[in-house]
Amino acid sequence: MKKKTIASSLVVTFAMCSLLTVLVPFTVFGKTENNHSYLCTIDAERTDFENGEYWLQKITYENGATTVINEADTFTFLMINSNFIPNVDIRIENGHSLVPIRLITEELGGQVNWDAKKSAEILYQNKKMTLTAGDKHAVIDGKTVVLPVAAKILENKLYVPLRPVADAFHMDVSYNSGIMPLDNPLISIDTREKNVTREEAVQIARAAMEKAYSTFLKNDTYVNGSDTANKVLAEIRQKIESIEYQDESAGYWILSGPYKILVDKSTGELFFKVGQSHVGGSYVESMYRVDENDRNIFVGGYFAG
């Protein structure tokens, strides 16, 4: 679908956004921290609005990493222990997700050793797994298991099917849509202790939204006594009272509410996922921390945008 116009305010308001190019950039192995949020808008610099068939989306993560994706393509995103891991080239083969095992292991604090026979020894939490490129067999603590697809070398990295590795090391894994831009899939891996139950997540979210609503009522710009404002406030109020469990990922409880609410299963921290899943002139999607003291917290999607 070809689109030839863009709202000028989009460029001004959301010029801060950028992410992963169709050609995946170099990824540095190491432990990612404090990277829980993202903002995605139209990439005004790279999109050819006159002649291009599709607009490009530019995502900026909390840690400043960026990626650009094409709205026509599917890109699989990765999150480990609630941190987005930018620009990971995840391959799908016969329905199985193949991931670069060194990156995954080192993000989780483990170790990978290589030998001359293209075999990798994965050491994580007192367990050992050995895999060989081209072989559908793996050895886990001395026991041989059959993998759904063989490990393989791709671009000088060893890729392995995620699920059997996750099962071997007791990792929680989930596959979700609706969290990342344009409903692209998100693979979440989580090894943290879970301290928040589903019921507690709903209680935490309701209490936070009640406080946020009280804060928003002090915003004279939008809470002005007009019929339109009162109607919108009643809608927000109703959605707060109706907060309920909707879904979950490995690391989050996902709730319905004034916006989609994600509650961290380990820390109890709250995030909003907002924005549309289709591209238009005012397109924007984001996931960000809930600030109950923000007087503009309910502006987007209700009074503006």
Secondary structure, 3 states (H helix, E strand, C coil): CCCCCCCHHHHHHCCCCCECCCCCCCCCCCCCCCCCCEEEEECCCCCCCCCCCCCEEEEEECCCCEEEEECCCCCCEEEECCEECCCCCCEEECCEEEEEHHHHHHHCCCEEEECCCCEEEEEECCEEEEEECCCCEEEECCEEEECCCCCEEECCEEEEEHHHHHHHCCCEEEEECCCCHHHCCEEEEECCCCCCCHHHHHHHHHHHHHHHHHHHCCCCCCCCCCHHHHHHHHHHHHHHHCCEEEEECCCEEEEECCCEEEEECCCCCEEEEEECCCCCCCCEEEEEECCCCCCCCCCECCCEC
